[in-house]
Amino acid sequence: MTPKIRLLSWSTGLNKVRLVKLIRVAAAIPLNQAHDIVNRLLADEATEVAFSSEEDANHFAEQVRDLGVEAERTDVKVEANR
């Protein structure tokens, strides 16, 4: 399963340029795609970013949280207690 991070919301004072750069570098996607992701987030649309490894996804989630973005893993399956 491809590790994914869903960006849910953002805090006032978010550095948009820094977030675009972080997404572009961390997810290895073109600038226009990273910019589109940030614009959707700013329009209050939750959006997902895919990564090649769990380590990369977890590190990215920590970094965006430090910028003021609420983020969660969406690829993790939760086992039901029996």
N, C-alpha and C positions, 0 to 999 in steps of 0.2 A: 504494500500500500504506500502511495506517495505521501510523505509528510506534508501537511498543510497547516498554515496559520491563518485564521480568520481575523481580520481587522474590524473591530466592532464600532468603536467610537473614539473621539479625540478630545483633548483638553484645550482650553483657551491658552494661547501662547505657543501652540505647536509650530515648530520650525519646518515649514512645508518643504523647503529646498533640501534640508538635511534628511528628511524622511524619504523624499524621492531618490536621493543618492543612496541611502541605505537599502531601499528596496531593489534598486537597479543592481547594485553590487552583490547583495546577499542572494538574490534570486537569479542572478545572471540573465537579466532580461533587458531589452532595449529601453532607452530613456523614455520614449513616448508611452510605452506600456506602464512603466513605473509611475509616470506622471498621471496617467489615466486612473490607476489604482488610488492614488492620493486624492485626485479630484472626486472620485466616487465616495471615498471615505469622508471627505469634507462635505459632501452632499447627503451625508447620513445614510449611505448605502454600505452595508457590510460587504466586504470583499475578501477573497482568499488569495493567498500567495503560496505556490508550491515550491518545495525544496528537494534536493537530491538526497539528503540524509536527515535523520532525526536530530543529530547534533546541530546541523545548520539551522534547522527549523526552531529548535529550542533557543539557540543563541540569538536568532533574529527576534523571537518573541521577547526576550529579555531586553534587547536593544530598543525595540519600539515602545515597550512599556516605559523605559527610561525617558523617552521623548514625549510621553503623555498620551500614548495610544493604548486603548484597551484591546487586548489580543487573546486568542484562545486557540488551542490545537483542535482541529476538526477531524483528524484522521484516526484518532484513538478510539478503539472500541471499548466500551465499558461492559464488564462481565456482571451479570445479575447475580445477586446472592441467592442461594437456594435454601 
